[in-house]
Amino acid sequence: MTFLLDLNTLNMKIYEFARILGILLDNAIEASCECNEKIINITFRNDIKNHRQLITIENTYINKEVDTEKIFEKGISEKQNHTGLGLWEVRKIIKKNNNSNLFTSKTDKFFSQQLELYEK
């Protein structure tokens, strides 16, 4: 884990940030647990040049066919007996805050979520 961010200057309400972080970390932990190589990398940093804070969570994962757009739809879940509301709720919080974005990407090894918080 790399931590180069002062949470006292966070550009989002702390309870919304905690909710997003909790959902993303929970998903990363569950996905990496299914893998032979159980890796989760978390980075918190200030991007002073672009006036934003970046939180990146990347993890190993098995389902390389995962649709990085569809996972945000209400009711979509790859987990047994889950409601599929976590990432839908994340997207709802992101849309409500006009100074934030979430970028989802994947490589052969890592699934990645990057939360960007811009200065208000």
C-alpha positions in Angstrom: 0.0 0.0 0.0 1.3 3.4 -0.9 -0.2 6.3 1.1 0.6 9.9 -0.1 -2.6 11.6 0.7 -3.8 13.7 3.6 -7.4 12.6 4.3 -8.0 15.8 6.2 -8.1 17.6 2.8 -10.3 15.0 1.1 -12.4 16.4 -1.7 -15.4 14.3 -0.8 -17.6 13.9 2.3 -15.9 11.3 4.4 -18.9 9.0 4.8 -19.3 8.9 1.0 -15.6 8.2 0.6 -15.7 5.5 3.2 -18.7 3.8 1.5 -17.0 3.8 -1.9 -13.7 2.6 -0.5 -15.5 -0.1 1.5 -17.3 -1.5 -1.6 -14.3 -1.3 -3.8 -12.0 -3.0 -1.2 -14.7 -5.7 -0.5 -14.9 -6.5 -4.2 -11.1 -6.6 -4.6 -10.7 -8.9 -1.6 -13.4 -11.3 -2.8 -12.0 -11.4 -6.4 -8.4 -11.9 -5.4 -9.3 -14.7 -3.0 -10.4 -16.8 -5.9 -7.0 -16.5 -7.6 -3.8 -18.5 -7.1 -1.9 -15.2 -6.7 -3.8 -13.1 -4.2 -2.7 -9.6 -4.8 -4.3 -6.3 -4.0 -2.4 -3.0 -4.5 -3.8 0.2 -3.1 -2.4 3.7 -3.8 -3.6 7.0 -2.3 -1.8 10.0 -3.8 -2.2 13.7 -4.6 -1.8 14.7 -8.2 -1.0 18.4 -7.5 -0.3 19.2 -11.2 -3.9 18.2 -12.2 -5.5 19.4 -8.9 -6.9 16.0 -8.0 -6.6 13.2 -5.5 -6.2 9.6 -6.8 -7.1 6.4 -5.1 -6.3 3.3 -7.1 -7.2 -0.3 -6.1 -6.0 -3.1 -8.3 -6.4 -6.8 -7.7 -5.9 -10.1 -9.4 -9.1 -11.7 -10.7 -10.3 -14.8 -12.5 -13.2 -13.7 -14.8 -11.3 -12.0 -17.7 -14.6 -11.6 -19.5 -16.1 -9.3 -16.9 -17.9 -6.3 -18.6 -16.5 -3.2 -16.9 -19.7 -1.2 -17.8 -22.3 -3.8 -17.0 -21.0 -4.4 -13.4 -22.3 -1.0 -12.4 -26.0 -1.9 -13.3 -28.4 -2.4 -10.5 -28.8 -6.1 -9.6 -25.6 -7.3 -11.4 -23.3 -9.5 -9.3 -21.0 -12.3 -10.0 -21.2 -13.4 -6.3 -23.5 -16.0 -5.1 -26.5 -14.7 -3.0 -25.5 -11.0 -3.5 -27.9 -8.2 -4.5 -25.6 -6.5 -7.0 -26.1 -3.1 -5.4 -22.5 -2.2 -4.4 -21.0 -0.9 -7.6 -24.4 0.6 -8.5 -24.3 2.5 -5.3 -20.7 3.6 -6.0 -21.8 5.0 -9.4 -24.7 6.8 -7.8 -22.4 8.6 -5.3 -20.0 9.5 -8.1 -22.7 11.0 -10.2 -24.0 13.0 -7.2 -20.5 14.5 -6.7 -19.7 16.7 -9.7 -16.0 16.6 -8.8 -15.4 12.9 -8.9 -14.8 10.1 -11.5 -14.3 6.4 -11.3 -12.3 4.7 -14.1 -12.4 0.9 -14.3 -10.0 -1.1 -16.4 -8.4 -4.5 -16.7 -5.3 -6.2 -17.9 -4.5 -9.9 -18.1 -3.4 -9.8 -14.5 -5.2 -6.9 -12.7 -8.6 -5.5 -12.4 -8.3 -1.8 -11.5 -10.6 0.9 -10.1 -9.2 4.5 -10.0 -11.2 7.1 -8.0 -10.4 10.7 -9.0 -11.5 13.5 -6.7 -11.0 17.0 -8.1 -10.7 20.2 -6.0 -14.0 21.9 -5.6 
